[in-house]
Amino acid sequence: MSVIGIGAAVGPLDTSVNIAFPEITGGFGKPLGAIQWVIICYVLTYASLLLNLGRFADIVGHRRVFVGGLIASVAGLAMCGLAPSYEWLLAARSAQGVGTGAVLATGPALITLSFPESHRARALGGYAMFLSGAMAVGPLLGGLLVSQWGWPAVFWFRVPIAIVISVAAILVVRAPVSAPRSGRFDIAGAVSLSVALVSTLLTMNRASTLGWGSSATLGLAAVAIVSLVAFVRIELRVSNPVIHLELFARRQFSIANVANVLAQLAFFTVFLLGPYFLVGYMEGRVALAGVLLGVSPMGGAITAIIAGRLLGRHSAWKLSAIGLALIACGLAGVTFWTPTTGLPFIMGTLVTGGVGLGLFQVSNLHYIMGSVPRSQQGVAGALTTLTRTIGVVLGASLGSVIFTELGGVFPVHGALTEQFIGPYTQVFGFAAGVSALAALLMLFGGRETPANANDER
């Protein structure tokens, strides 16, 4: 579990890159707005490949794809650190995305298939702990590395980690016994799915910048719809599809994935707008603001371990609903933040939201992985990461649009004016409502227990 967890954490450690954005744009002489492509090239690559890599792993073996992903990550990270130009960096970020996609697509499957059912929930909790912990420490490590060695260090420090873990995975992680591998890889379905996902995510991203009614946004949306229709038609006709669409006919499976999108959409407001408030609240002390922002994912990392134990005594759908309710409470608490709010209250709301997210993510992951046959565990694990990514991208787009439409103005030199506080609190009110809706959806729609995933269906 530790080997798989640390290997998968190489991806979430990418939060260390965020703190290096000013150094990167300054080093290449690019405007601040150009930094978005450093994110887009990486996220679009791994998100568009997740399901395809998960299906590929179901055919050729999950450990092989996991180790291959780590090796690809080493190559991509090294290329980023050596980038002589901005265009090279963007290409290297895409290469890094391929490795991240392979690792994140197979991590949950390896955990699910490698542990007996009596230990699986705790193992998934430990896996989620590594991911949340990496997200929490990434910005702190990034700040230290950039200050000492410059922006390339945020890529280089992960190279030895990935190398060591790839060797450890070969030596320690046994290839799990799964259902017989059969069938051919659905290339046509994979291509149409990748096009659909790339165009969908780009539509969300461009809409927040150009507007939902712009010709570019509408054009991308049209490509997304056409390619998605083509993907569905292909999957219904082939005998070995990328993903069996009948899975979505199961109400509990569909609701669990929708709830994951809504949870990530709502919670990302903390990382989208929270830094602006916290930097102003801490009077420009960015390091302290970063520590406060890390309280949330750290709370999630600690809760992930507890959630693994709770799943042995309580149903996954009920714990998922409780986690979503805690997220809603934490986000609702943020609506009461003002420049004079006490630090304990601010930390309390951040911890509440983080604890809720940690509880939800482990329970939701356990719920979804338990809904899918052993022969499709790679696809199931990839789907949980994909829905999380879609939620984050959608949250970034909607959060920005709503804040702007409400007349929000970002702080200048950290000054927290009413033009920022008013729209800011309304966006968090919207996010709290989305979380509450997801909690109700999970509570009343996911009540039935999925069939045992150990049985082939």
FIRO-891589 format. One line per 8 residues: their letters; for each residue z, x, y of C-alpha. Coordinates in steps of 0.02 Angstrom, whole numbers, plus 32768, in hexadecimal, padded with zeros to 4 digits. Layout:
% FIRO-891589
A) Z X Y; ... .
//
This chain:
% FIRO-891589
MSVIGIGA) 8000 8000 8000; 8028 808E 8078; 7F84 80E7 8057; 7F1F 8049 8072; 7F88 8017 8109; 7F79 80BF 8161; 7EC0 80C7 813C; 7EA4 801A 8185 .
AVGPLDTS) 7F0F 8048 821C; 7E8D 80C7 8253; 7E2C 8032 8299; 7EB8 7FDE 82FE; 7EE9 808A 8342; 7E4E 8072 83AD; 7EC4 8022 842D; 7EE3 80D7 845F .
VNIAFPEI) 7E33 80DA 84A8; 7E5E 8054 8529; 7ED0 80C8 858B; 7E42 8148 8591; 7DC4 80D3 85E4; 7DD7 811C 8694; 7DC4 81CD 8650; 7D29 819D 85EA .
TGGFGKPL) 7CCD 8149 867A; 7CFF 81D5 86F1; 7CCA 825C 8677; 7C1B 8214 8665; 7C0C 81DD 871A; 7BFB 8125 86EB; 7C3A 808C 874A; 7CD5 8035 8704 .
GAIQWVII) 7C6E 7FA0 86CA; 7C0C 800E 8652; 7CA7 8028 85E7; 7C90 7F7D 8598; 7C02 7FC4 852E; 7C7A 8041 84E0; 7CD5 7FA7 849E; 7C3D 7F3B 847A .
CYVLTYAS) 7BDF 7FBD 8412; 7C79 7FD8 83A5; 7CB2 7F23 8391; 7C04 7EDA 8376; 7BDC 7F5A 82F0; 7C75 7F42 8284; 7C80 7E85 82A0; 7BC9 7E69 8271 .
LLLNLGRF) 7BDD 7ECF 81D0; 7C85 7E90 8192; 7C4D 7E05 811D; 7BB8 7E6A 80E0; 7C25 7F00 80B8; 7CA6 7E90 8066; 7C21 7E46 7FF4; 7BD9 7EF3 7FD2 .
ADIVGHRR) 7C88 7F2D 7F9F; 7C99 7E98 7F29; 7BFB 7ED8 7ED2; 7C11 7F96 7ECF; 7CCF 7FA6 7ED9; 7D4E 7F95 7F65; 7D97 8045 7F59; 7CEA 8094 7F68 .
VFVGGLIA) 7CC3 8034 8007; 7D72 8055 804D; 7D60 8112 8034; 7CAD 810D 8074; 7CEC 80B4 8110; 7D6D 813B 8130; 7CE8 81C2 811F; 7C76 8163 8196 .
SVAGLAMC) 7D09 8154 820E; 7D21 8210 820B; 7C6A 822A 8236; 7C6C 81A6 82BF; 7D0E 81E4 830F; 7CD1 8298 830E; 7C2E 8262 835F; 7C91 8207 83E6 .
GLAPSYEW) 7CFB 82A0 8409; 7C61 830F 8416; 7BF9 8294 847C; 7B95 82F7 84FF; 7B54 8259 8553; 7B84 81A4 856C; 7AF5 8168 84FF; 7B2F 81DB 8473 .
LLAARSAQ) 7BDE 8193 8483; 7B9D 80E1 8471; 7B39 810F 83D5; 7BD2 8168 838E; 7C3D 80CE 83AF; 7BC2 8068 8346; 7BD1 80E8 82BA; 7C8E 80DD 82C7 .
GVGTGAVL) 7C7D 801F 82BC; 7C25 802D 8215; 7CB9 808D 81CE; 7D39 8016 8218; 7CDB 7F81 81D2; 7CDB 7FCA 8122; 7D95 7FF3 8127; 7DCF 7F4E 8172 .
ATGPALIT) 7D5E 7EEB 80FE; 7DAB 7F37 8061; 7E61 7F56 8091; 7EA3 7EA5 806F; 7E3D 7E9A 7FCE; 7E85 7F3E 7F8C; 7F35 7F02 7FB1; 7F19 7E57 7F62 .
LSFPESHR) 7EC7 7E9C 7EC5; 7F3C 7F32 7EAD; 7FE3 7ED8 7EAC; 8027 7E54 7E37; 803F 7DA9 7E86; 80FC 7DC0 7E8D; 80E8 7E57 7F02; 804A 7E25 7F5D .
ARALGGYA) 8099 7DD0 7FF3; 8108 7E67 8019; 8075 7EDC 8005; 800C 7E75 807E; 80A1 7E76 80F5; 80A6 7F34 80ED; 7FEB 7F3C 8109; 7FFA 7ECD 81A4 .
MFLSGAMA) 808B 7F38 81E1; 801C 7FD2 81E5; 7F95 7F76 8246; 800D 7F2D 82C7; 806A 7FD2 82D7; 7FC7 802E 82F7; 7F9B 7FB3 8382; 8046 7FCF 83D1 .
VGPLLGGL) 804A 808D 83CE; 7F91 80A4 83F8; 7FA3 8097 84B6; 803D 8107 84B6; 7FE6 818E 8450; 7F49 817A 84B9; 7FA7 8199 855A; 7FF7 8238 8518 .
LVSQWGWP) 7F55 827A 84CD; 7EEA 8259 8567; 7F69 82AC 85D9; 7F6C 8349 856C; 7EBA 835D 8529; 7E4A 82DD 857F; 7DF2 8242 853D; 7DA1 8291 84A1 .
AVFWFRVP) 7E4F 82A4 8457; 7E5F 81E7 843B; 7DD4 81F8 83BA; 7DFD 82A3 8371; 7EB2 827D 8342; 7E78 81FC 82C2; 7DFF 8272 8269; 7E85 82CF 8202 .
IAIVISVA) 7EDC 822A 81DB; 7E3C 81E0 8195; 7E15 827D 8131; 7EC1 8287 80E2; 7EC5 81CD 80BA; 7E16 81D0 806E; 7E4E 825A 7FF7; 7EF0 81FD 7FD3 .
AILVVRAP) 7E90 815D 7FB0; 7E26 81B8 7F2E; 7EC0 8204 7EDB; 7F41 8179 7EEC; 7EEA 80D1 7EF9; 7EA7 8096 7E54; 7E0C 802A 7E51; 7E57 7F7C 7E36 .
VSAPRSGR) 7E25 7F14 7DA1; 7DBE 7E87 7DE7; 7D45 7E06 7DA7; 7CA6 7E4D 7D59; 7C31 7E8B 7DDF; 7B89 7E37 7DD6; 7AF9 7DFF 7E3F; 7A8F 7E52 7EC3 .
FDIAGAVS) 7AB6 7E6B 7F79; 7A6B 7DE2 7FE4; 7A0B 7E4A 8064; 79B7 7DB7 80BC; 7A5D 7D5E 80CF; 7AB2 7DFD 810A; 7A2F 7E1D 8191; 7A31 7D69 81D2 .
LSVALVST) 7AF0 7D69 81D3; 7AF9 7E0C 8235; 7A7D 7DCA 82B6; 7ADF 7D27 82C4; 7B85 7D81 82DE; 7B41 7E01 835A; 7AEC 7D7B 83C3; 7B85 7D0A 83BC .
LLTMNRAS) 7BFD 7D90 83F6; 7B83 7DCB 847C; 7B73 7D17 84B8; 7C30 7D0E 84CE; 7C34 7DB5 8528; 7BA1 7D94 859C; 7BDE 7CE4 85C5; 7C7C 7D2A 8613 .
TLGWGSSA) 7C13 7D9D 8682; 7B72 7D3E 86A5; 7BAE 7C8B 868A; 7B92 7C10 85FD; 7AF7 7BC7 8650; 7A9B 7C6B 866E; 79F3 7C89 8619; 7A36 7D23 85BD .
TLGLAAVA) 7ACB 7CC2 8578; 7A60 7C2E 8543; 79DF 7CA1 84F3; 7A64 7CFA 848D; 7AB0 7C53 845C; 7A05 7C18 841F; 79F0 7CB5 83B4; 7A9F 7C9B 836D .
IVSLVAFV) 7A7A 7BE6 833D; 79D1 7C0C 82EE; 7A11 7CA1 828A; 7AAC 7C3F 8252; 7A40 7BB0 8214; 79D2 7C2E 81BA; 7A6C 7C7E 816A; 7AAC 7BD6 812B .
RIELRVSN) 7A02 7BA8 80E2; 79F7 7C4F 8089; 7AA8 7C46 8044; 7A8C 7B98 7FFD; 79F4 7BD4 7F9C; 7A28 7C7D 7F54; 7A92 7C91 7EB8; 7AF9 7D23 7EFC .
PVIHLELF) 7B18 7CFD 7FB5; 7B79 7D69 802F; 7BFC 7CE0 8034; 7C06 7C41 7FCF; 7BFD 7BB9 8053; 7C55 7B3C 7FE2; 7CF5 7B9A 800D; 7CF0 7B46 80B7 .
ARRQFSIA) 7CEB 7A9C 8064; 7DA2 7ABA 8038; 7E02 7A72 80C9; 7E93 7AEE 80BC; 7E21 7B86 80BA; 7DBF 7B4C 8153; 7E5B 7B1C 81B5; 7EAD 7BC3 8191 .
NVANVLAQ) 7E17 7C20 81D8; 7E09 7BAE 8270; 7EC4 7BC8 8290; 7EA9 7C84 828B; 7E22 7C78 8310; 7E90 7C0B 837F; 7F29 7C7B 836A; 7ECA 7D19 839A .
LAFFTVFL) 7E73 7CBE 842A; 7F1A 7C87 8471; 7F7C 7D28 8456; 7EF7 7D9B 849E; 7F24 7D59 854B; 7FBC 7DCB 8540; 7F4B 7E64 8534; 7EC7 7E1F 85AB .
LGPYFLVG) 7F33 7DEF 8641; 7FDF 7E30 8611; 7FBF 7EE5 8646; 7F96 7EB0 86F9; 803B 7E55 870A; 80A3 7EDA 86B3; 805C 7F6B 871A; 8085 7F0B 87B9 .
YMEGRVAL) 8130 7ED7 8776; 8159 7F8D 874C; 8120 7FC1 87FB; 808B 8024 87BF; 80E5 8082 8734; 8059 8073 86B4; 80B7 80CC 8628; 8147 8050 8630 .
AGVLLGVS) 80CE 7FBF 8639; 807B 8002 859B; 8124 8008 8544; 8142 7F52 8571; 8096 7F1F 8535; 80B8 7F77 848F; 8153 7F0D 8472; 80E8 7E7D 8434 .
PMGGAITA) 8086 7ED4 83A8; 8120 7F36 8378; 817D 7E92 835F; 80EB 7E5A 82F4; 80F3 7EFA 828C; 81AB 7EE3 8265; 8195 7E29 8240; 8106 7E4E 81C8 .
IIAGRLLG) 8180 7E9C 814D; 81F7 7E08 815B; 8167 7D8F 8146; 8138 7DE0 80A1; 81E5 7DB9 805F; 81E9 7D08 80A5; 8147 7CDF 804B; 81A4 7CEF 7FA7 .
RHSAWKLS) 8211 7C5A 7FD7; 81A7 7BF1 804E; 80F4 7BB3 804E; 8071 7C14 80AE; 802F 7B7E 810F; 80DD 7B53 814F; 8103 7C05 8186; 8058 7C0D 81DA .
AIGLALIA) 8081 7B71 823E; 812B 7BB8 8271; 80D8 7C5A 82A7; 805B 7BFA 8312; 80E8 7B95 835F; 8143 7C36 838E; 80A4 7C79 83DE; 8099 7BD9 8444 .
CGLAGVTF) 814F 7BED 847B; 8134 7CA2 84AE; 8096 7C7A 8511; 80EA 7BE4 8563; 8177 7C58 8598; 80F9 7CC9 85F0; 80CE 7C37 8665; 817B 7C4E 86B2 .
WTPTTGLP) 8160 7D05 86DD; 816F 7D31 8794; 8189 7DD9 87ED; 8244 7DB1 87EF; 8255 7D7F 8738; 82D6 7DE3 86D8; 829B 7E6A 8660; 82FA 7E1F 85CA .
FIMGTLVT) 829C 7D7B 85DC; 81F3 7DD4 85E6; 821B 7E3B 854C; 825B 7DA1 84F3; 81BA 7D41 850C; 8152 7DD6 84D4; 81BC 7DEF 8439; 81B5 7D35 840E .
GGVGLGLF) 80F8 7D34 8416; 80EC 7DD6 83B2; 8163 7D97 832C; 80FD 7CF7 831F; 805A 7D56 830F; 80A2 7DC8 8289; 80E3 7D35 8225; 8040 7CD6 8237 .
QVSNLHYI) 7FCC 7D66 820B; 8024 7D94 8169; 8036 7CDE 8132; 7F84 7CB4 8161; 7F3F 7D4D 8109; 7FA2 7D24 806C; 7F67 7C70 8075; 7EAE 7C9B 8087 .
MGSVPRSQ) 7EAD 7D26 8005; 7F03 7CB0 7F8B; 7E7A 7C2F 7FA5; 7DEB 7C9C 7F68; 7DBE 7CDA 7EB8; 7DD9 7D90 7E8D; 7D1D 7DAF 7E8C; 7D14 7D81 7F46 .
QGVAGALT) 7DAE 7DDA 7F8A; 7D45 7E52 7FF2; 7CF0 7DC1 804B; 7D97 7D67 8065; 7DEA 7E01 80B1; 7D54 7E20 8120; 7D57 7D6B 815A; 7E0A 7D78 8197 .
TLTRTIGV) 7DDC 7E10 8200; 7D3E 7DBB 823F; 7D98 7D1D 8277; 7E1B 7D89 82CD; 7D91 7DE7 832A; 7D38 7D46 835D; 7DDD 7D04 83A0; 7DFA 7DA1 8408 .
VLGASLGS) 7D4A 7DA1 8451; 7D52 7CE7 8476; 7DFF 7CFD 84C3; 7DBF 7D88 8535; 7D2C 7D1E 856D; 7D8A 7C7A 8587; 7E21 7CCE 85D6; 7DB4 7D28 8656 .
VIFTELGG) 7D4E 7C8C 867C; 7DE5 7C1A 8691; 7E41 7C98 86FE; 7DA8 7CAC 876F; 7D85 7BF1 8778; 7E38 7BD2 87AE; 7E1C 7C48 8840; 7E7E 7CD7 87F5 .
VFPVHGAL) 7E7B 7D7F 884F; 7EB1 7E1C 87F3; 7F3C 7E81 8846; 7F0B 7F07 88C3; 7F77 7FA3 88B1; 7FE9 7F40 883C; 801D 7EBD 88BD; 8047 7E1B 8861 .
TEQFIGPY) 800A 7D96 88DB; 8009 7CD9 88C3; 7F4C 7CE2 88AF; 7F6E 7D40 880E; 8010 7CF0 87D1; 7FD5 7C3A 87DF; 7F34 7C47 8778; 7F88 7CC5 8705 .
TQVFGFAA) 8010 7C4B 86D1; 7F90 7BBF 86B9; 7F29 7C2B 8643; 7FC5 7C4C 85DC; 7FEB 7B92 85DD; 7F3E 7B74 8594; 7F5D 7BFB 8511; 8005 7BAE 84E1 .
GVSALAAL) 7FAE 7B07 84CA; 7F2B 7B55 8458; 7FB4 7BA2 83ED; 8011 7AFD 83E3; 7F71 7AA7 83AD; 7F56 7B2A 8325; 800A 7B11 82EA; 7FEF 7A55 82D8 .
LMLFGGRE) 7F48 7A72 8282; 7F97 7AE7 8204; 8033 7A7C 81EB; 7FD8 79DB 81C4; 7F31 7A1B 8183; 7F65 7AAC 8115; 7FEF 7A58 80B4; 7FA4 7A66 8006 .
TPANANDE) 7FBC 7B08 7FA8; 7F18 7B60 7F7D; 7EEB 7B7B 7EC8; 7F1B 7C1F 7E7A; 7E9E 7CA5 7EAC; 7EB8 7D02 7E09; 7E4F 7C7C 7DB2; 7D93 7C8C 7DBF .
R) 7D42 7BF3 7E0C .
//
